[in-house]
């Protein structure tokens, strides 16, 4: 069996990469960073923000609450404070269901 290299995982993402992931402006990423204390990027010597996978997961939760579910910023903060675990599970479930939906639609096209 030929050697397969593991897919490399980035340790840090630049603000532009994060903004592109969520199809939002970098200014919104900076704003959410200030508003939500669960976002804690590292900064390099130049002062550029470097986001981790945990930060990306937290952005995913915030994006889900604010953009997809229509929560206000205050409402999203309270929801995260009340029970971040349930909120995280809901986001993961929605993501899984969307993948299944995409797969089924692709399958339907091929029939």
C-alpha positions as CSV (number, residue, x, y, z in Angstrom):
1,X,0.0,0.0,0.0
2,X,1.5,3.4,-1.0
3,X,2.4,5.9,1.7
4,X,-0.4,8.4,2.4
5,X,0.5,11.5,4.1
6,X,-2.0,12.8,6.7
7,X,-3.8,15.9,5.7
8,X,-2.1,18.8,7.4
9,X,-4.1,20.9,9.7
10,X,-3.3,24.5,10.1
11,X,-2.6,25.7,13.6
12,X,-3.5,29.3,12.9
13,X,-5.7,31.2,10.4
14,X,-5.4,34.8,9.4
15,X,-8.4,37.1,9.7
16,X,-8.9,37.1,6.0
17,X,-9.1,33.3,5.9
18,X,-11.7,33.3,8.7
19,X,-13.8,36.0,7.0
20,X,-13.7,34.0,3.8
21,X,-14.8,30.8,5.6
22,X,-18.0,32.6,6.8
23,X,-18.4,34.8,3.8
24,X,-18.3,38.0,5.9
25,X,-16.1,41.0,6.1
26,X,-13.0,41.0,8.3
27,X,-14.5,44.0,10.1
28,X,-17.3,41.7,11.4
29,X,-14.7,39.2,12.6
30,X,-13.0,41.9,14.6
31,X,-16.3,43.2,15.9
32,X,-17.4,39.7,17.1
33,X,-13.9,39.2,18.7
34,X,-14.6,42.4,20.8
35,X,-18.2,41.4,21.6
36,X,-17.7,37.7,22.5
37,X,-15.1,36.8,25.1
38,X,-14.9,33.2,23.8
39,X,-12.9,34.5,20.8
40,X,-9.3,34.9,21.9
41,X,-6.9,35.1,18.9
42,X,-3.1,35.1,19.3
43,X,-1.3,38.1,17.8
44,X,2.0,38.0,16.1
45,X,4.8,40.6,16.3
46,X,3.1,42.7,13.7
47,X,-0.2,42.6,15.6
48,X,-2.0,40.4,13.1
49,X,-4.7,38.2,14.6
50,X,-4.1,34.4,14.4
51,X,-7.2,32.3,15.0
52,X,-7.1,28.7,16.2
53,X,-9.5,25.8,15.4
54,X,-11.2,26.6,18.7
55,X,-11.8,30.2,17.6
56,X,-13.2,28.9,14.3
57,X,-15.6,26.6,16.2
58,X,-16.7,29.5,18.4
59,X,-17.2,31.7,15.3
60,X,-19.3,28.9,13.8
61,X,-21.5,28.9,16.9
62,X,-21.8,32.7,16.9
63,X,-22.5,32.8,13.1
64,X,-25.2,30.1,13.6
65,X,-26.9,32.0,16.4
66,X,-26.7,35.5,14.8
67,X,-26.9,35.0,11.1
68,X,-28.9,31.8,10.8
69,X,-31.1,31.8,13.8
70,X,-31.6,35.6,14.0
71,X,-30.4,36.2,17.6
72,X,-29.3,39.7,18.6
73,X,-25.8,39.9,19.9
74,X,-27.1,40.2,23.4
75,X,-29.3,37.2,22.9
76,X,-26.4,35.1,21.5
77,X,-24.2,36.1,24.4
78,X,-26.9,35.0,26.9
79,X,-27.5,31.7,25.0
80,X,-23.8,30.9,25.1
81,X,-23.7,31.8,28.8
82,X,-26.7,29.6,29.6
83,X,-25.6,26.5,27.9
84,X,-22.7,26.5,25.4
85,X,-22.7,22.7,25.2
86,X,-26.2,22.4,23.9
87,X,-25.7,25.3,21.5
88,X,-22.5,23.6,20.2
89,X,-24.4,20.3,19.7
90,X,-27.1,22.0,17.8
91,X,-24.6,23.7,15.5
92,X,-22.9,20.3,14.8
93,X,-26.2,18.6,14.2
94,X,-27.3,21.3,11.7
95,X,-23.9,21.0,9.9
96,X,-24.3,17.2,9.7
97,X,-27.8,17.4,8.4
98,X,-26.7,19.9,5.7
99,X,-24.0,17.5,4.6
100,X,-26.6,14.7,4.4
101,X,-28.9,17.0,2.4
102,X,-26.1,17.9,0.0
103,X,-25.3,14.2,-0.5
104,X,-28.9,13.2,-1.1
105,X,-29.4,16.1,-3.6
106,X,-26.3,15.0,-5.4
107,X,-27.6,11.4,-5.4
108,X,-30.9,12.5,-6.8
109,X,-29.2,14.3,-9.7
110,X,-27.4,11.1,-10.6
111,X,-30.7,9.1,-10.8
